[in-house]
Amino acid sequence: MLEQVLSFGQSLVRRKVVDLSTLEDSKLCRCLGTVDLIALGVGSTLGAGVYVLAGEVAKGNSGPSIVISFLIAALASVMAGLCYAEFGARVPKTGSAYLYSYVTVGEIWAFITGWNLILSYVIGTSSVARAWSGTFDEMIGGHIEVFCKTYFSMNSPGLAQYPDFFAVCLILLLSGLLSFGVKESAWVNKVFTAINVLVLLFVIISGFVKGDAYNWQISEESLINVTIVTRNVSVTANVSSDYGVGGFMPYGFSGTLAGAATCFYAFVGFDCIATTGEEVKNPQRAIPIGIVVSLTVCFLAYFGVSAALTLMMPYYLLDEKSPLPMAFEYVGWGPAKYVVAAGSLCALSTSLLGSMFPLPRILFAMARDGILFKFMSKVSKRQSPVAATMAAGTTAAIMAFLFDLKALVDMMSIGTLLAYSLVAVCVLILRYQPDEAMERRAGTGEKDFLSSEEGESDLTESESHLNMLKGGSSTLQTVLHPPVCPSESSSSVVNKFVCVLVLLVCVISYLTTYHIGSILALEVWILALLTLCLLIFSGCVYMICRQPQTSKKVSFMVPLLPFLPILSIFVNIYLMVQLSGDTWIRFSAWMAVGFLIYFGYGMWHSLERQRQLQGPLNSSSSKENKKTSREQQAGMDAAEKDQERFICPEKTSQF
């Protein structure tokens, strides 16, 4: 019984073997270049949010200091982006965070990551399609909404007010384009991204031309006067401002940080670049460059647009739904709103493509590994994952057609933040593994079985206890006196400390989120608990720093290890804890469906399971062959000796 439980546990954490000598072999078409990846990352990340988010955050959270909010959010996103970039250089295969988790921490974590990425991309595709439909309908006067509400109204809870036929057509059209070929899809994306960037450049230049620096230095008295007018108050004594204290940071640094937490999600989308590993001509160079450059371009665009917006118009007058058209009307450039509308449609188009593009590739990678249904790994004659694309498009179209997605959008955040956290953890683990770990893992299975069968006898109970004691003392020795080069023992030490770090980050995030009142009241119990957690946290970081890193170099490596990945883990988990309880309940329901699929199908059809099963069979057959060959050799030797006994006298008589 114990052996079965151990075997089951080991099957959950079995890791994928990537043959580094066959990285160039792929069923998919290698036709994308570095520029294609940059355009894909910029188009996916720089969506319609740039036309809306700046006004919403500036008015409600940050004021003119929204530029600092975007800077902080960009730095937090770059930490995750650098971790993705290193893995893209190390394992340039299709699968993104799913593959990186599979290679490093095991199958169950890889499935959880992939399953949540599927959810994120499906909801993202459906919600962006409905937003595209709504924006276009608003431009033509709202006729589509009126028609659908009149003839196809739906009043059921959880469903949309009306079925969105336009969004369905849009998703199916995009699915057809993606099925036709990745090269054509990349060309369309580059065109729309170029238009979007040109429109944003127009907005930025216009803002600096028509802007007024006074809008970054508004006095508190002016804000109080505006508040009096807005509230229509007759008694003006003791009236406080509704718009902060004025100046560059009207809501204080806490407001700037709150704005940064919202702006962080504006940089989500660059991870779609990591799914193109088998469709890029030089992935180990192109993927890191694509991720870093696309994040840099997106930051400059967000920074420029938010600066231009708050210079053109006082932040307290910004419209939260359509800030840019209102700002242009404020400065007397009303017709410019049509340019903004065209740019927003192009941004929505690239964002839709950015959500739809990686989804089939995640499905394809999981199906090829056997942990999702095998039919989705089929590839067309044009070398695109056609079955996965059509399955993804159909699912997204149904969701866009029927459901009200506003309540589900927060679930996108869980999938994305979980993927970011796991990739940072994987970078930490991988950089402290022995240099030969990947190669040795590729050779495990048959070799290990042969050595255990032929060269070793079964351990007695006392010997196994002795080995356990030796292992414990070896781990303690490694902690106190780390080796010069990474070893299995030092890698194991790092793995343990990383697990403790993740648990501590969860505890600290929970305490600082749900017990902030106790912290501000300086209650002894929570201060003592936080102090203890921080001391253990610092100790874990110190112990990880002492362990040796791998000397194997790749085209891109995360700097400031281990601090940068640990900080990335902290930011991502903290943001996950901020999400509502309803979101976590929906997430649990989605994971329950995923575990049914994994434990009912994926676990038993996994290619890694098949490989492990074939290892003992091959080794036993090779053992039998060796035994037979030894017997044959012994028989031949005996026959030769007998032959020599009879032939030798004849030979001597001839001489």
C-alpha positions, 0 to 999 in steps of 0.5 A: 500500500505504501509503495502504491502511494509513493508511486502515485506521488512520484507520478504527480511530480514526474518531469518532462525530458527535453532532448536539447539535440532535437530543438530544431525538430518541430511539426510547426512552421518556423517562419517568425522573426524577432520583429514579428515577436516584438509586434506580437508582444506589443499588440497583445500588451498594448490593447484598448486599456491604453485608451481607457486605463490612464483616465480611470487610474489618474482620476481615482488613484494617482492624479498626475503621478500616474506616470510613476504608477506605470513605472512601478508596474512596468518594473514589476512586470519586467521581473516576470518578463526577464524570467520568461526570457531566460526560459525562452532561451533555455527551452525554446519549445511551444508551451510557455509557462506550462512547459517551463513548469513541466521541465522543472517542478513536475507534471501536476504543477504543469497541468495546473499552470496550463489549465489556468492559462487556457482559462485566462486566454479563453476569457480574454478572447471572449471579453475582448471580442465583446469589447470590439463589438461594443466599440464598433456598435457605439461608432455606428450609433448603437444599432446592433445593440438595439436590434439584438435587445429587441429580438434576442433579449436574454434575461437569465442570471449569469447570461448577457443581456443579448447574444453577441452575434458580431463577436462570434463572427469576429472570433470565428474569422480570427480562428480561420486566419490563425488556422490558415497559417502563422505567417499570415496572422503575424503579417495582419498583426504587424499592420494593426500594431503599426497603426495603433502605435502611430495613433498613440504617437499622435496622442503623445505629441498632441498632448505635449504640444497642447498640454499645460504644466500647471495641470501637474501643480494644481493647488488644494484651494482650487480643488476645494473650490471645484468640490464646492461647485460639484457638491453644490454646497452653500456653506463653504466652511470645513469643506475638504477636497474630493480630489486629494491635496493637489500637486503631482501626488494629490492622493499621496504615495499610497494612491500612486501605489494603488494605481500601480497595482491596477496598472500592473495588469496593463502589461499582461500579454507579453507571455504570448511570445513564449508560446512561439518557441517552435515557430521562430527561426532563432528562438533562443535569441529572438524570444528574450529580445522580443519580450524585453523590447515589447515591454519597453515599448509598452511602458514608453507608450503608457508613460507617454499617453498618461503624461499627455492626458494629464497635461492636456486636462486637469486630472479631476475632469477626466472622463473614466470611460473615454478620456482621450476624446474628451481631452481633445475636445477640452483643448479644442481638437474635437475631430481628433476623436475619430483618429482615437476611435480608429486607434482603439479598434486597431488596439482591440484587434491586436489584443484579440489576436494576442489573446487568441494566438497563444491559446491553441499553442497551449492546447497543442503542447498539452495534447502532444504531451498526452495530458489533454485529449490527443486530437488537439495535437493535429497539425495542418498541411500548412504546419499550424495547430488547426484542431486546437485552434478550432477547439479554442475558437469554438469555446471562446465564441460560445462564451462571447455569445452567451455569457456576461464576462464582467464577473469572470474577468478577475479569473484571468488575473489568477491564471496569469499571476500563477503562471508568473509565480511558477516561472519565477520559482522555476528559474530559481530552481533551475539556476541552482541545479547541477550542470549535468542535471538536464542531460542526466535526466534525459538518460534516466529510466533504462539506465537507472533500472539497469543499474538497480537490477544488475549492480545493486541488491535490495537494501535491508531495512537497517540500510535504508534507515542508515541512508536516510540518516546519511542524507539528512547529515549531507543536507545539513552539511550542504547548508553549513558548508556549501560546495564550490559547484552545484550538486544534487545536495545543494539543489535539494537545499535550494528547493526546500528553501524556495518552498518555505519562501513561497509559504512565507510570502502567502502568509505575509500577503494574507496578514498585510491584506486582511489584518491591516487594521491590526498592523496599524493599531500596532497589536503585539500578536501580529507584529510578532508574527510578521517579525518572525516571518520576515526573519525566517524569510531573510534566513531563507534568502541568505541560505539560497544566496550561499549555494553555488549556481550553475556555470552553464551559460545561455543567450539570456540570464536573469540578473540579480539572482535570487533577489529578482525572482523572489521579488517577482514571486512576492509581487505576484502572490500579493496581487493574487491575495487581493482578489475577491472571495467570489473569484477564488470560488469560481477558480476552485470550480474551474480547477475541480473540472481540470482535476477530473480531466487530469486524473481521469485521462491525462495522468494515464495517457501522459507521454512521460508515463509511457516513457517510464513504463517502457524503460523497465520493459526495455531494460528487462528485455535487454537483460534477457538478451544479455543473459542469452548472449552470455550463455551463447558465448559460453557455449561457443567457448566450450565448443572451441575448446573441444574443437582445439582438443581434437584439432591440435594433434593433427596440426602438430603432426603436419609440422 
